[in-house]
Amino acid sequence: MKLLGFLVVGFACAAVTFGQAAVEYSVGAGAATGAAAGAKGAGQAVGGVFGALSRVANQAPKPGAPPAAASSTTAATPATAAKTGSVLTKPIDPSQVTVGMDRNELLERFGEPATRTSQTRRSQMLDTFWYQTITKDELIVSLADGKVVSAVLASQRKRNSVASARK
């Protein structure tokens, strides 16, 4: 009789374990299906990136070839900027960016930044614009809810972070 009791308990545990395994398998299969649906078209996107890199590499001058008769500046011309979609930015004077300036005024006076990021933190819209300066430095302009809250040169920011790390 004791043996029969052990067998019943053993089979009950096996049945419960099998049910748990079936549930976990179903959850895993569903997650894999969802991930596959999210990755649909990723191959084409990666192929497009490598295609663009290939086109750029093909336009580069070959080793030993005479250099093209072009200007010595590396800035894009308006015609090439329109073709490539890059943003032309002219160097700005950092002293003309003031705290409290509106985003629209900033963009109107200095144009599009070379780079920009946006994020929301604690229900507040935070933007960061990077502009090239006339001193060959980079001006980092931080905006909160559309108003300039700081404008710091990248070289000064690095010095300040190194100094604060030493304290």
N, C-alpha and C positions, 0 to 999 in steps of 0.2 A: 504494500500500500504506500509506503514511504517512497518507493521508486516511482510509482505512478504520480505522486505529488510533485516530485522533482521534474519529471517529464512535462507535466502540465505547465509548471512555472517556466521551464526552459522554452517551451513552444510559445508561450504568451510573450516572453521577452523578445523572442525572435520576430514575432508578428509585429510588435510595437516598433522594433528597430527597423524592420522592412518598411513600415509606413513612413517613418521619419526619413529614411533614405530616399524613398520615392518623392517626398515633398521637396527635399533639398535638391534632388536632380532636376525637378521641374522648375524650381526657382533659378537654378544655374542656367538651364536651357533658355528660359525666358530672358534672362539678362544678356546672354550671348546673342539672342535674336535682336534685342533692342540695340545692342552695340553695333551689330552688323548693319542695321538700318541707319544708324547715325553716321556710319563711315561710308555710306553710299556716295560715290562721286569723289572720294578722297584720292583714288588712283588718278583720276583725270586732273585733279588739282595739282598733285605732285608732278605729273607729266607736264603740265603747263609751266610750272616753275623751272623744271629742267630744260624745257624748250626755250624759255626766255634766256636762261643762262647760256645755252648753246648759241643763240643768236648773238648775244653780247660777245662771247668768245670768238665767234666767226668774224665779228667786226674789228677785233683787235688787230693791230699790225703784226705781221709775221716777223720772227727773229731775223735780223740781217736785212730787212726791207728798209728802204729809205723812209724817213718820217714824213708824214703827210704835211702839206703846207697849211698849217692851222695856227691860230694865235696861241701864245704861251699860257693863256689863262685857262683855268680848269672850270670856270663857271659856264653853265649852260646858256646858250642864246635863247631868245624867246621862241624861235622856230623849233629848236631841239627840245625845249621844255614842253612845248605843246605836243610834240610827237611822243615823248617818253612819259608825260604826265607828272614830271617833277615840278617842284615849286621853286620859282626864282625868288630869292630874297636878297635885298640889298642890305649892306651893313648899316646898322643903326648906331646912334649916339646913346649910350646907356643913361646919361644924365637927363634925357628927355622923357624917360619912363618914370612916372611918379606914382606913389602909393595913393590909392583911391580912384585912379583912372578907370573908366568903364571899358569893358571888353570891346565894344563896338568902336570906341574912340581909339583904343590901342591898335585894332586891326586896320582902321581907316588911316591912321598916321604912319604905321610901320609895315603894313601889309601882313600877309600870311607868315607865320613863323616857319623856320626850317623844320621843326618837329613840334608836335603837341601831344599831350596826353590829357585824358579826362577821367575822373572817377567821382563816385558819390560816397561820402563818409559822414555818418551821423546826419543824414538827410541834408547834407550841404554839398553842392556841386563844386568840385575842386579841379581846376585846370592848371596845366603847366605848359608854358610856351618857351621854346628855345630860339633865340635870335643870334645871328652873327653880328659882332660889333665892329666898329671902325678900327678898333685896336687889335683885331684878329683874335679876340677872345669870344666867349659865348655868354650871352646874358640869359639867365634863367628867371622867367617871370612867373610868379605864382598868383593865381586868381581864385577867389572864393566867392561863389554866387555872383560872378560877373564883374567883380571889382578886383583891381590889383592890390595884393596884400604884401608882396615883396618882390624886389628885383635885385638879384645877386649875380655878380660875375662868377663864372665857373671857377676861375683861378682863385678867387677869394673864398669860395665855398670849400674848395679842397684844403686851403690853408686853415680855415676855421675848424674843419672836421679833424685835421691832424692835430691841431693845438688842443682841442677838447679831448681827444683820445689820450694825449700825454698827461692830462690833469688827473 
